[in-house]
């Protein structure tokens, strides 16, 4: 389909984004997890209890802990085992918060902008962003959990676009298939006058996510941005560049990768080391995604 009046669609979509009652609410399980995240005294037992109320989250946490990279395999018998032996409290919390939040957004599984590819990329970006944050050698090192969530949520704008406007999103999906060498954000702006980073930013605001995540979602295509919480957008941009997943890289030419590494205080060899670790997990991330899409 062609968009008959791009300006009219753009204005209507932006108005829709400003009216939070028209956006999918944060699911109840995600709300419980967000409350745990904001509770300094939250206990492992509370997290396990929330996760075990959701069979799909339970299955994904077990699958995560049984990844071959960690070497535990079937010795992971429970959610508690996976968290205690592999994930840790914060990773498990943020991993499940992202997965639970995504359940609010219905989107096609197929195509270059289908849920399958978006989620595979999100899991890889989240993992790499968190690992890179730990390698930062700067005064105000980014928080690992926020870095993980920034990577996980940064492309939720695509999912919301597909949820609210499936016909237009199907058109964009076909455009990306037809022009695989064209940067996706440019196609969005040309076709609709609005892009996934703008859409995702409004969703994060509606869901009352931390400001650091809102800014990362809004600015991950612009690593030269130096405003408040800029480090998180830079981390996501760096992760996407290193992963080199088609169409997902930032499109800014203002900040070369070498300079981006220097601004974050990350040694090039350390970045390569953690990238190789995440690349070794790609097949298992895809297995998780296929379960989610089933």
C-alpha positions as a Python dict, from the first residue, in 0.01 Angstrom:
ca = {
    (1, 'X'): (0, 0, 0),
    (2, 'X'): (103, 360, -55),
    (3, 'X'): (55, 631, 205),
    (4, 'X'): (-178, 876, 28),
    (5, 'X'): (-109, 1165, 264),
    (6, 'X'): (216, 1127, 455),
    (7, 'X'): (167, 1453, 647),
    (8, 'X'): (-180, 1349, 759),
    (9, 'X'): (-62, 1004, 872),
    (10, 'X'): (235, 1158, 1051),
    (11, 'X'): (19, 1409, 1238),
    (12, 'X'): (-236, 1143, 1331),
    (13, 'X'): (31, 901, 1455),
    (14, 'X'): (204, 1169, 1663),
    (15, 'X'): (-128, 1268, 1819),
    (16, 'X'): (-194, 903, 1899),
    (17, 'X'): (146, 875, 2070),
    (18, 'X'): (70, 1177, 2287),
    (19, 'X'): (-254, 1022, 2413),
    (20, 'X'): (-123, 756, 2650),
    (21, 'X'): (-465, 596, 2690),
    (22, 'X'): (-441, 488, 2326),
    (23, 'X'): (-111, 307, 2382),
    (24, 'X'): (-90, -53, 2507),
    (25, 'X'): (-54, -47, 2886),
    (26, 'X'): (246, -207, 3052),
    (27, 'X'): (141, -567, 3132),
    (28, 'X'): (77, -655, 3496),
    (29, 'X'): (377, -889, 3523),
    (30, 'X'): (602, -614, 3385),
    (31, 'X'): (457, -370, 3639),
    (32, 'X'): (541, -610, 3921),
    (33, 'X'): (895, -648, 3789),
    (34, 'X'): (936, -272, 3754),
    (35, 'X'): (820, -232, 4115),
    (36, 'X'): (1082, -487, 4223),
    (37, 'X'): (1346, -295, 4030),
    (38, 'X'): (1253, 21, 4221),
    (39, 'X'): (1262, -158, 4556),
    (40, 'X'): (1612, -152, 4708),
    (41, 'X'): (1514, -431, 4949),
    (42, 'X'): (1371, -671, 4689),
    (43, 'X'): (1462, -1034, 4756),
    (44, 'X'): (1541, -1324, 4524),
    (45, 'X'): (1234, -1512, 4646),
    (46, 'X'): (1008, -1225, 4536),
    (47, 'X'): (1160, -1221, 4188),
    (48, 'X'): (1128, -1599, 4153),
    (49, 'X'): (764, -1579, 4265),
    (50, 'X'): (676, -1319, 3997),
    (51, 'X'): (856, -1510, 3722),
    (52, 'X'): (700, -1844, 3813),
    (53, 'X'): (352, -1696, 3779),
    (54, 'X'): (422, -1668, 3405),
    (55, 'X'): (495, -2001, 3231),
    (56, 'X'): (659, -1839, 2928),
    (57, 'X'): (895, -1632, 3143),
    (58, 'X'): (977, -1940, 3347),
    (59, 'X'): (1068, -2129, 3029),
    (60, 'X'): (1288, -1846, 2900),
    (61, 'X'): (1476, -1807, 3229),
    (62, 'X'): (1546, -2182, 3234),
    (63, 'X'): (1660, -2171, 2871),
    (64, 'X'): (1888, -1877, 2946),
    (65, 'X'): (2054, -2060, 3235),
    (66, 'X'): (2100, -2376, 3029),
    (67, 'X'): (2291, -2206, 2746),
    (68, 'X'): (2597, -2407, 2650),
    (69, 'X'): (2819, -2104, 2711),
    (70, 'X'): (2766, -2135, 3088),
    (71, 'X'): (2818, -2510, 3107),
    (72, 'X'): (2540, -2600, 3352),
    (73, 'X'): (2296, -2757, 3107),
    (74, 'X'): (2028, -2972, 3269),
    (75, 'X'): (2173, -2910, 3613),
    (76, 'X'): (1961, -2595, 3605),
    (77, 'X'): (1641, -2739, 3751),
    (78, 'X'): (1450, -2426, 3850),
    (79, 'X'): (1414, -2052, 3805),
    (80, 'X'): (1602, -2008, 4131),
    (81, 'X'): (1892, -2219, 4000),
    (82, 'X'): (1916, -2017, 3680),
    (83, 'X'): (1920, -1685, 3866),
    (84, 'X'): (2156, -1794, 4144),
    (85, 'X'): (2406, -1982, 3927),
    (86, 'X'): (2401, -1796, 3595),
    (87, 'X'): (2199, -1479, 3555),
    (88, 'X'): (2217, -1301, 3886),
    (89, 'X'): (1930, -1099, 4030),
    (90, 'X'): (1966, -789, 3811),
    (91, 'X'): (2011, -964, 3477),
    (92, 'X'): (1714, -1193, 3547),
    (93, 'X'): (1499, -898, 3652),
    (94, 'X'): (1584, -688, 3347),
    (95, 'X'): (1563, -981, 3106),
    (96, 'X'): (1214, -1068, 3230),
    (97, 'X'): (1103, -705, 3242),
    (98, 'X'): (1184, -669, 2874),
    (99, 'X'): (1016, -994, 2773),
    (100, 'X'): (706, -924, 2981),
    (101, 'X'): (676, -571, 2840),
    (102, 'X'): (697, -698, 2484),
    (103, 'X'): (388, -912, 2530),
    (104, 'X'): (179, -595, 2505),
    (105, 'X'): (284, -543, 2145),
    (106, 'X'): (134, -759, 1868),
    (107, 'X'): (339, -757, 1552),
    (108, 'X'): (410, -986, 1257),
    (109, 'X'): (679, -1248, 1314),
    (110, 'X'): (797, -1241, 953),
    (111, 'X'): (1020, -1026, 737),
    (112, 'X'): (1324, -808, 811),
    (113, 'X'): (1115, -605, 1057),
    (114, 'X'): (928, -903, 1198),
    (115, 'X'): (922, -971, 1570),
    (116, 'X'): (1163, -1264, 1530),
    (117, 'X'): (1449, -1054, 1397),
    (118, 'X'): (1372, -754, 1618),
    (119, 'X'): (1387, -972, 1931),
    (120, 'X'): (1701, -1157, 1828),
    (121, 'X'): (1872, -825, 1774),
    (122, 'X'): (1734, -686, 2100),
    (123, 'X'): (1867, -976, 2308),
    (124, 'X'): (2211, -953, 2147),
    (125, 'X'): (2225, -574, 2183),
    (126, 'X'): (2114, -591, 2548),
    (127, 'X'): (2377, -851, 2635),
    (128, 'X'): (2655, -665, 2455),
    (129, 'X'): (2556, -325, 2597),
    (130, 'X'): (2575, -463, 2949),
    (131, 'X'): (2913, -630, 2889),
    (132, 'X'): (3053, -316, 2729),
    (133, 'X'): (2930, -105, 3021),
    (134, 'X'): (3146, -316, 3253),
    (135, 'X'): (3448, -240, 3031),
    (136, 'X'): (3402, 139, 3045),
    (137, 'X'): (3693, 316, 3211),
    (138, 'X'): (3541, 655, 3272),
    (139, 'X'): (3449, 843, 3586),
    (140, 'X'): (3074, 787, 3567),
    (141, 'X'): (3052, 429, 3439),
    (142, 'X'): (2710, 337, 3297),
    (143, 'X'): (2489, 118, 3514),
    (144, 'X'): (2488, -241, 3386),
    (145, 'X'): (2116, -299, 3436),
    (146, 'X'): (2014, 25, 3267),
    (147, 'X'): (2256, -56, 2983),
    (148, 'X'): (2090, -396, 2940),
    (149, 'X'): (1739, -249, 2933),
    (150, 'X'): (1847, 26, 2693),
    (151, 'X'): (1966, -240, 2450),
    (152, 'X'): (1657, -452, 2499),
    (153, 'X'): (1407, -167, 2453),
    (154, 'X'): (1584, 43, 2190),
    (155, 'X'): (1385, -92, 1894),
    (156, 'X'): (1047, -131, 2065),
    (157, 'X'): (931, 155, 1844),
    (158, 'X'): (917, -93, 1556),
    (159, 'X'): (694, -325, 1759),
    (160, 'X'): (461, -43, 1859),
    (161, 'X'): (441, 78, 1499),
    (162, 'X'): (342, -274, 1390),
    (163, 'X'): (93, -303, 1676),
    (164, 'X'): (-87, 25, 1608),
    (165, 'X'): (-65, 35, 1228),
    (166, 'X'): (-22, -318, 1090),
    (167, 'X'): (-104, -230, 727),
    (168, 'X'): (144, 56, 711),
    (169, 'X'): (402, -154, 892),
    (170, 'X'): (356, -435, 640),
    (171, 'X'): (431, -181, 368),
    (172, 'X'): (749, -72, 548),
    (173, 'X'): (850, -436, 593),
    (174, 'X'): (817, -490, 217),
    (175, 'X'): (1013, -171, 146),
    (176, 'X'): (1299, -296, 362),
    (177, 'X'): (1294, -628, 174),
    (178, 'X'): (1299, -444, -158),
    (179, 'X'): (1577, -202, -64),
    (180, 'X'): (1800, -398, 175),
    (181, 'X'): (2095, -161, 135),
    (182, 'X'): (1896, 149, 232),
    (183, 'X'): (1908, 252, 597),
    (184, 'X'): (1572, 166, 754),
    (185, 'X'): (1530, 496, 936),
    (186, 'X'): (1558, 679, 603),
    (187, 'X'): (1283, 458, 458),
    (188, 'X'): (1061, 531, 758),
    (189, 'X'): (1104, 905, 727),
    (190, 'X'): (1054, 900, 351),
    (191, 'X'): (738, 688, 372),
    (192, 'X'): (579, 811, 694),
    (193, 'X'): (764, 1117, 823),
    (194, 'X'): (821, 943, 1156),
    (195, 'X'): (1074, 684, 1273),
    (196, 'X'): (1094, 402, 1528),
    (197, 'X'): (1319, 599, 1766),
    (198, 'X'): (1056, 873, 1796),
    (199, 'X'): (779, 616, 1842),
    (200, 'X'): (979, 414, 2096),
    (201, 'X'): (1064, 723, 2301),
    (202, 'X'): (695, 802, 2350),
    (203, 'X'): (621, 441, 2448),
    (204, 'X'): (897, 444, 2711),
    (205, 'X'): (754, 767, 2852),
    (206, 'X'): (403, 621, 2863),
    (207, 'X'): (538, 316, 3046),
    (208, 'X'): (724, 541, 3292),
    (209, 'X'): (1062, 385, 3224),
    (210, 'X'): (1375, 548, 3372),
    (211, 'X'): (1488, 862, 3191),
    (212, 'X'): (1816, 696, 3095),
    (213, 'X'): (1626, 438, 2890),
    (214, 'X'): (1401, 700, 2731),
    (215, 'X'): (1707, 891, 2613),
    (216, 'X'): (1883, 577, 2487),
    (217, 'X'): (1577, 482, 2280),
    (218, 'X'): (1550, 837, 2146),
    (219, 'X'): (1918, 891, 2065),
    (220, 'X'): (2069, 554, 1972),
    (221, 'X'): (2096, 661, 1608),
    (222, 'X'): (2285, 972, 1715),
    (223, 'X'): (2596, 876, 1916),
    (224, 'X'): (2723, 1233, 1884),
    (225, 'X'): (2441, 1339, 2120),
    (226, 'X'): (2598, 1474, 2439),
    (227, 'X'): (2297, 1565, 2650),
    (228, 'X'): (2181, 1410, 2977),
    (229, 'X'): (2226, 1031, 2998),
    (230, 'X'): (2405, 1032, 2660),
    (231, 'X'): (2626, 738, 2760),
    (232, 'X'): (2339, 490, 2722),
    (233, 'X'): (2257, 594, 2366),
    (234, 'X'): (2627, 574, 2282),
    (235, 'X'): (2651, 223, 2427),
    (236, 'X'): (2354, 101, 2224),
    (237, 'X'): (2493, 266, 1910),
    (238, 'X'): (2831, 101, 1968),
    (239, 'X'): (2670, -238, 2028),
    (240, 'X'): (2472, -215, 1705),
    (241, 'X'): (2780, -112, 1506),
    (242, 'X'): (2981, -403, 1643),
    (243, 'X'): (2701, -655, 1588),
    (244, 'X'): (2653, -530, 1230),
    (245, 'X'): (2299, -656, 1199),
    (246, 'X'): (2146, -534, 871),
    (247, 'X'): (1962, -205, 897),
    (248, 'X'): (2001, -176, 1273),
    (249, 'X'): (2321, 29, 1293),
    (250, 'X'): (2308, 396, 1383),
    (251, 'X'): (2325, 628, 1083),
    (252, 'X'): (2540, 905, 1229),
    (253, 'X'): (2863, 988, 1051),
    (254, 'X'): (2955, 1244, 1316),
    (255, 'X'): (3129, 1005, 1553),
    (256, 'X'): (3363, 734, 1417),
    (257, 'X'): (3367, 406, 1606),
    (258, 'X'): (3722, 464, 1732),
    (259, 'X'): (3615, 795, 1887),
    (260, 'X'): (3301, 637, 2032),
    (261, 'X'): (3514, 370, 2201),
    (262, 'X'): (3743, 644, 2335),
    (263, 'X'): (3452, 850, 2473),
    (264, 'X'): (3325, 543, 2659),
    (265, 'X'): (3672, 450, 2778),
    (266, 'X'): (3655, 103, 2623),
    (267, 'X'): (3967, -70, 2498),
    (268, 'X'): (3927, -200, 2141),
    (269, 'X'): (4051, -548, 2232),
    (270, 'X'): (3816, -568, 2531),
    (271, 'X'): (3527, -475, 2303),
    (272, 'X'): (3628, -748, 2060),
    (273, 'X'): (3646, -999, 2344),
    (274, 'X'): (3292, -938, 2468),
    (275, 'X'): (3158, -917, 2111),
    (276, 'X'): (3289, -1268, 2045),
    (277, 'X'): (3114, -1390, 2357),
    (278, 'X'): (2779, -1248, 2241),
    (279, 'X'): (2828, -1380, 1889),
    (280, 'X'): (2879, -1728, 2032),
    (281, 'X'): (2531, -1702, 2190),
    (282, 'X'): (2344, -1603, 1873),
    (283, 'X'): (2198, -1947, 1796),
    (284, 'X'): (2067, -1975, 2152),
    (285, 'X'): (1918, -1625, 2138),
    (286, 'X'): (1738, -1732, 1821),
    (287, 'X'): (1605, -2044, 1995),
    (288, 'X'): (1462, -1821, 2270),
    (289, 'X'): (1304, -1593, 2012),
    (290, 'X'): (1141, -1881, 1827),
    (291, 'X'): (984, -1997, 2152),
    (292, 'X'): (855, -1645, 2214),
    (293, 'X'): (706, -1620, 1865),
    (294, 'X'): (533, -1958, 1879),
}
